[in-house]
Amino acid sequence: MELFLGSLLIFVLRIGDVGIASVRIVTLMRGKIWLAALLGFFESLFWVSAAAIVFTNLDHPIRIISFAAGFATGTMIGGFVERWLAMGTALLRVITPIESAPVAEALRAAGYAVTVLNAEGRDGEVRLNFMVLPRRKVKDALAIVHRVSPDAFITVEDIRIAELERTKRSAVFGG
């Protein structure tokens, strides 16, 4: 029973440390340094605890397997948690033929700010629709684009807005 409980504890600790690591990396990339540091504390605490149990009990390979399985499971769960949190900002680029239905109108009607440029693509004139929006709203915006223009070419990119620009925007627009 001790072997089973010890292996389960190792597995859970590894899920915790790797799951936290996934979120920590994203928070660091988003400029949330203090939150990343706090998460890093718990990440390393969990890792050291799991490693200590494994390294002091190398007589059963199941502990080593639990360590590796916890890492794999933590990676998967961390990815799901990061998607669920959807922290940060995204840039959506929607490219449509000039004669297709105007995507910008539908997006603006739903409350999204869209910048439109006319351009020339490989097969003729196109509209470039640019949007900066919170990552958690990307799915909703994509649903609108697919409904209005199912053949649109779409790219989504995670971005960071420059701090200087945020300050200027706040001063000018009050937000």
C-alpha positions in Angstrom: 0.0 0.0 0.0 2.9 2.4 0.8 4.3 1.8 -2.7 1.0 2.6 -4.3 0.4 5.8 -2.2 4.0 6.9 -2.7 3.7 6.4 -6.5 0.4 8.2 -6.6 1.9 11.2 -4.6 4.8 11.4 -7.1 2.4 11.3 -10.0 0.2 14.1 -8.5 3.2 16.3 -7.6 4.6 16.0 -11.1 1.2 16.9 -12.6 1.3 20.0 -10.3 4.8 21.1 -11.0 4.6 20.7 -14.8 1.1 22.1 -15.0 2.3 25.2 -13.0 5.3 25.4 -15.3 3.1 25.7 -18.4 1.1 28.6 -16.8 4.3 30.2 -15.4 5.9 30.4 -18.8 2.9 32.1 -20.3 2.6 34.6 -17.4 6.2 35.5 -17.8 5.8 36.0 -21.6 2.8 38.2 -20.8 5.0 40.4 -18.5 3.4 39.3 -15.2 6.8 38.8 -13.6 5.7 38.7 -9.9 3.0 36.1 -10.6 5.5 34.0 -12.6 7.9 34.1 -9.7 5.2 33.0 -7.3 4.3 30.1 -9.6 7.9 29.2 -9.9 8.2 28.8 -6.2 5.4 26.3 -6.1 6.6 24.6 -9.2 10.1 23.9 -7.8 8.6 23.0 -4.4 6.5 20.3 -6.0 9.4 19.1 -8.2 11.8 18.8 -5.3 9.2 16.9 -3.2 8.5 14.4 -6.0 12.2 14.0 -6.9 13.1 13.4 -3.2 10.6 10.6 -3.0 11.9 9.0 -6.1 15.6 9.4 -5.3 15.3 8.0 -1.8 13.3 5.0 -3.0 14.9 3.7 -6.2 14.2 0.1 -5.3 10.9 0.1 -7.2 10.8 1.2 -10.9 7.1 2.1 -10.5 8.2 5.3 -8.8 10.3 6.3 -11.7 7.4 5.5 -14.1 5.0 7.6 -11.9 7.5 10.5 -12.1 7.6 10.3 -16.0 3.8 9.7 -16.3 3.2 12.7 -14.0 5.4 14.8 -16.3 3.4 13.7 -19.4 0.0 14.2 -17.8 1.1 17.6 -16.3 2.2 18.8 -19.8 -1.2 17.9 -21.2 -3.2 19.4 -18.3 -1.0 22.5 -18.3 -1.8 23.0 -22.0 -5.5 22.7 -21.3 -5.4 25.1 -18.3 -3.4 27.7 -20.4 -6.0 27.5 -23.2 -8.8 27.8 -20.7 -7.2 30.9 -19.0 -6.6 32.4 -22.5 -4.4 35.1 -21.0 -3.2 37.9 -23.2 -4.0 39.5 -26.5 -4.2 38.2 -30.0 -3.9 39.7 -33.5 -6.4 38.3 -36.0 -5.8 38.7 -39.7 -8.6 37.9 -42.0 -8.0 38.0 -45.8 -10.9 37.9 -48.1 -11.5 38.6 -51.8 -12.7 42.1 -52.4 -16.0 40.9 -53.8 -16.9 38.7 -50.8 -19.2 39.8 -48.0 -17.6 42.4 -45.8 -16.4 40.6 -42.7 -15.6 43.9 -40.9 -19.3 44.9 -40.8 -20.3 41.7 -39.1 -17.5 41.9 -36.6 -18.1 45.5 -35.8 -21.8 44.7 -35.3 -20.7 42.2 -32.7 -18.6 44.9 -30.9 -15.1 44.2 -32.3 -12.8 46.9 -33.6 -11.6 46.1 -37.1 -9.1 47.9 -39.3 -9.5 47.2 -43.1 -7.0 47.7 -45.8 -7.5 47.0 -49.5 -4.6 45.2 -51.1 -3.6 43.0 -54.0 -3.1 39.3 -53.5 -2.0 36.5 -55.8 -5.4 36.1 -57.4 -6.5 39.8 -57.4 -7.8 42.4 -55.0 -8.3 41.4 -51.3 -9.4 43.0 -48.1 -7.1 42.7 -45.1 -9.1 42.8 -41.8 -7.0 43.3 -38.7 -8.2 42.9 -35.1 -6.5 43.1 -31.8 -8.6 41.4 -29.1 -8.4 39.4 -25.9 -7.4 35.8 -26.6 -10.6 34.6 -24.8 -12.7 36.2 -27.5 -10.9 34.7 -30.5 -13.2 31.7 -30.8 -16.3 34.0 -31.0 -14.7 36.3 -33.6 -13.6 33.3 -35.7 -17.2 31.9 -35.6 -18.4 35.2 -37.1 -15.8 35.2 -39.8 -16.6 31.6 -40.8 -20.3 32.4 -40.9 -19.8 35.5 -43.1 -16.9 34.4 -45.3 -16.2 30.6 -45.0 -13.3 30.7 -47.4 -11.4 33.5 -45.7 -7.7 33.0 -45.0 -7.2 33.6 -41.3 -4.1 33.8 -39.1 -4.1 34.3 -35.3 -1.0 35.4 -33.5 -0.3 36.0 -29.8 1.0 39.5 -29.2 2.1 41.8 -26.5 1.1 45.4 -26.6 4.0 47.8 -25.8 3.7 49.4 -22.4 4.5 52.8 -23.8 1.6 52.5 -26.2 -0.8 51.4 -23.4 0.2 54.6 -21.5 -0.4 56.8 -24.5 -3.7 55.0 -25.2 -4.9 55.5 -21.7 -4.1 59.2 -21.8 -5.8 59.7 -25.1 -8.7 57.4 -24.9 -9.2 57.1 -21.1 -8.8 53.3 -21.1 
